[in-house]
Amino acid sequence: MKQVSFRISHRPEIEYERVRELSIAYDKVSGRIEARLVVEVKTRENDGTGKAAVDLGETVLMACTFDDGNVILYSGRLIKCIRRYWQKVRANLKQNSRSWKQIAHREKKQIEHLLHVATSHFIEECVRHGVKEIVIGNLNGIRENIDYGEQLNQRLHVWPYRKLINMLKYKGELAGILVRDNVDEGSTSITCHACGKIMASNRRHRGLYVCSCGFKAQADVNGALNIYERAYKVSPVKGSSGRVARPAVVSYRLGWHGVAEPKHRDKTLCASA
Ligand SMILES: [Zn+2]
């Protein structure tokens, strides 16, 4: 008989009431044995009434809109970089070989860490904004943008997003926030938030959405505003100026030790002429 010992790390910010279960599972991809501790925790009180919407993507990992029309963006560049790097390394190795699996494991751990950084920060922002409900657009839009050198299959391509949604769900629940991910994104990325026109050609390169009505916005900002409107049947509006929001956009970069504060609050990214 072989003896196996585990070191279980827990999240210091979460107090748990009791241990419910310890499960030990074999991870097929990494070839490792993993232990999971299932604990019961107390959820935080939440008497907020606010709403938020999230658009998931690659270059911009999350574009998040609040009721006031303000938007925060979390850059996906570091995650994209890491995935590309490890894919290049893996390309020279035999699939499912020992070293291939080790690399897959390292990649997974690095990505998961960054997803924790982003989701924890966003849930705290939601608490600060008095958010009680979050909707997330579905993953259909993400399929379009596969441009990795190595042909990735769909399952591998979307796993960070599934992971991210799961993190938002459980972290949201701990903060007393309901998280839904069943909103049909449909044509939200090609619809103009200002005039409602649906034009595929409006989605210009470099991530800018430009409409003939004069509306110009970062494409992910436009997408998030539309997902909000679709989910809640009302547009996030700042002030009484009507339907067209002029959101202040704050972009965050992800780092290993947390979210980097933006150098400047960029309002020029979203403006209606
Ligand atoms: Zn328009």
Boltz pocket constraint, residues with backbone or C-beta under 6 A from the ligand:
constraints:
  - pocket:
      binder: B
      contacts: [[A, 192], [A, 193], [A, 194], [A, 195], [A, 196], [A, 197], [A, 211], [A, 212], [A, 213], [A, 214], [A, 215]]
      max_distance: 6.0
